[in-house]
Amino acid sequence: MARRLRTVGREFADSAPIRLVFAAEVSAPVDVVYRALAEDVASWPSWFTAVTRATPTDGGAGREVRLRGGVRFRETIVAAEPGTCYAYRADESNAPGIRALLEEWRLTPEGSGTRVQWTFAADGTGPFRLVLSLVRAGVGRSFRDAVRRLDARLATTTP
């Protein structure tokens, strides 16, 4: 059963009790990467394998996301700045122990490509925090693998 999470703003990316921050580079320019993140939400499962389904909601103001293992999120977009930043907070989830969650994708030009920085900002119960500290390396690997797949996907779909 989904539970309502605490409403947080974009500043939570900097102040959350749990912050996992990872970065990687892709060869596509920032506008192309931004479109893949913010406008082609339904394609996320093709490059981020932890995601099994992603659907825009509320005319693009929100998303519904399902992850491997059955975790579900109902999200609200809190930042949609083309070529710069895409961020969303989870409003509801069935994940145990989570109290608040915000994810922020920052895009920075890097030569002819893009530096992608992902911040996973969360708050939760003691056991939730412990689990996140234990899986940090795996989450980072999942992010890097996803960005590599996104880079390959964009290389084949970008003129």
N, C-alpha and C positions, 0 to 999 in steps of 0.2 A: 504494500500500500504506500502511495506517495505521501510524503510529509512536506508541509510548508517550511521553507528555509527562511532565515533572517534576510531581510532586504538590505543589500549593501550597494554602495556607489562605487564609481571607478577608483576612488582613492584607496579602496580596500586592497588593490593590487600592490600598494606600497606599505600598508599597515597591517595586513593579515597576520595572525599568529603563525600560520604555516604558509611559506612562500617557496615554491619550486620554480626556478627560473632557468631556462635553457635557450640556447641560440644556435643557429645554423645558417648557412648561406645557400641560396638557390641562384641559378643563372638567369631566371626570368626577371624582368623589371618590376618595380613595386606595384604599378597599376594592374599588371597581369596577376600577380600574387594576391593582391587585395580582392580582385574579382573572384578568384578561386575560393578564398576564405569567406567572403561576405555575400557574394551574389550567386555562387554555385553551390549552395549549402547541400543540396541533395547528392552531390558527387563526393562528399567527404569520405564515405566508406570505401571508395575506390583508391584512396591514398592514405587514409588514417585507419589502419586495420582494427584498432580498438573500437572504432565506431561502426556499428552495424546498420544504423539508419539515422538520417538527419533530414528533418523536414522543416521548412520555413513555416511560421505561423503568424497570425495577426498582420497579414499584409507585409511580412518581412520584418516586423518589429520584434519577433520572437522566434524561437526554434524549439522543436522537440527532438531529443537525441536519445538514442539507445546505444549502449555499449555491450561488448562481449560480456557474458556472465549475467545479463539481464538487468543491469543498472539502467535506470531511465532518468532523464532530466527534462523539465520544462523550463525554458530560459527566456530572459528578456535581454535584448541588445541594449547596451548602455553606451557604446561608442561605435560609430560607423563613420570614420574619417578616411575617405578614399586615399589610398597610397600611403597611409600613415599608421592607422590603428583600427583594430576591430576587437571589441570586448563585449562580453555577455556575462550575466550572473544567472545562477540557477535559482529559480523560485520554488520549485518542487523537485523532490527526488525520493527514490526508494532506497538509496544507499544508506546503510546503517551508520549512525554516529556523526554524520555530517550536519553542521548547523548553518554554514554559509559557504558560498563558493562563487568566485569570479575568475574568469579566464580572460587574459589580455594578450593579443597578438600585435606586437609592434613591428613595423616595417621601416627599414632604413636603406636608402640606396647604397650599394656597395659595388663600385665599378659599374659594369653594365648589368649587374644583378641586384639581389636584395638580401639584406641580413634580416632574418626572421627571429624575433625574440618572443618566446611564449612564457607568460607568467601564470602559474596555477596558484591562486591565492584562496586559502580555505581556513575554516575554523570548525572545530568538532570536539567530540568527547576525547578523553585521554586515550582510550583504545584506538580511536580513529587516527589521532596524531601519531601514535606509536606505529601503526600500520603504514602510514605515509612515510615516516622516517625510514622504515625498513624497505619500502619499495621505491624509494627515490631514484636509485640507479636504473631500475627497470623502466620507470616513467621517462627518464631522460633518454634511454635507448629507444623507447617507443616513439618519442618526439623526433629524434634524429632519423629514425627509419621512415617515419611519416613524411618528413620534409624531403628526404631523398626521393621517395615515391612521388611526392607532389612535383618536385623538380623534373623528374623523368616524364611525368604526365604533361606538364606544361611545355616541355621541349617538343612533345609530339603534337600538341594542339595549338601552339602559338605560331602564327605565320612568321 
